Amino acid sequence: MSEQTRVAVRSRPRGWTDNAIRLIETDARRSADTHLLRYPLPSAWSTDADVELYLKDETTHITGSLKHRLARSLFLYALCNGWIGEETTVVEASSGSTAVSEAYFAALLGLPFIAVMPASTSASKVALIESQGGRCHFVKHSGDIYAEAERVAERTGGHYLDQFTNAERATDWRGNNNIAESIFVQMRDEKHPIPEWIVVGAGTGGTSATIGRYIRYRRHATRLCVVDPENSAFYPAYAENRYDTVIDASSRIEGIGRPRVEPSFLPDVVDRMVSVPDAASIAAARHASDVLGRRVGASTGTNLWGAFGLLAEMVAAGRAGSVVTLLADSGDRYADTYFCDDWVKAQGLDTGPSAAVLAEFERTGRWV
Ligand SMILES: Cc1ncc(COP(=O)(O)O)c(C=O)c1O
């Protein structure tokens, strides 16, 4: 007997998905790109030194942080993969900012949203998620968010977006106005248009993966430096070349530093890593807030601590050039933590020595 031609069909109506993608695309079209700010280096030394520092200001996204880009990409990725439909509850594991942005897109599409977050997440982020109709589900240890998010998705028949796995896949690293392309386009007419260094932190690792890949793809000489806070697995794993590293504590710098090496972190595109003490991140965030006249988050402090160190290295070597880093989120979200002396003291942190390093850098361009 001869084999017959057989046909299996799983085709479903695409009207809802078409409209969902249209809603996200039109939302993006109504939005402007984020600014690339020039960070004012002290004129006392920087005029001779011929170095420039730029801050990609990601606070100007509608949902206030760098994570707006990721949330948009993750929703488009899930929609185009057929993972989200009209009735889907969307679930995410997050330390806060990603969930704020995802709650926005879930509301845009009229979908229920549940954020699984560590109990330590700042009250203002919880309020932002809830104000957009999202629900927050807390776990005690940040390392528990992954399994709990899977459980919540299973229980609700929902879809777990899984930023930590999908960040590097969902972002178009070759271009499509990703953060790397945007930086290089905005730098085009600057004095040193190809940065010596781009400095970023890692939460999922997605931003560093996108920038590292883009630099290679475009064959730029720029190097990528990833800064990492205390209580994070990324730095020790990179330094020891062991990617099963697990840390039994939570990062105090919201948005960056993870207890495990996330699948979206791609060490092979990173040229250097710097481990930044939390007191230094907070001191740098406060210092930059004074310089800029607006509060920046602690992870921006981590970024700047790394960027200042590299600038000082360039100055000492007599090398001209530019460094770009990110203003990832606003310090207004952290009035009760990084900008509250009692909280800093209760954490056993002393920002004094780091503030002295920053003052010396400000005065002389030297990094002690
Ligand atoms: C607040 C904040 N969130 C997230 C990130 C990095 O995000 P991801 O690694 O998830 O792309 C940064 C990086 O500088 C950051 O400062």
The ligand as a Gaussian input file, in Angstrom:
#p B3LYP/6-31G(d) Opt

LIG

0 1
 C       18.890000      50.246000      35.736000
 C       19.523000      49.318000      34.745000
 N       18.832000      48.278000      34.348000
 C       19.359000      47.416000      33.454000
 C       20.609000      47.561000      32.885000
 C       21.144000      46.566000      31.943000
 O       20.115000      45.858000      31.431000
 P       20.219000      44.495000      30.680000
 O       21.483000      43.794000      31.030000
 O       19.025000      43.733000      31.179000
 O       20.109000      44.805000      29.258000
 C       21.333000      48.618000      33.235000
 C       22.631000      48.801000      32.584000
 O       23.346000      49.739000      32.650000
 C       20.813000      49.503000      34.196000
 O       21.545000      50.520000      34.617000

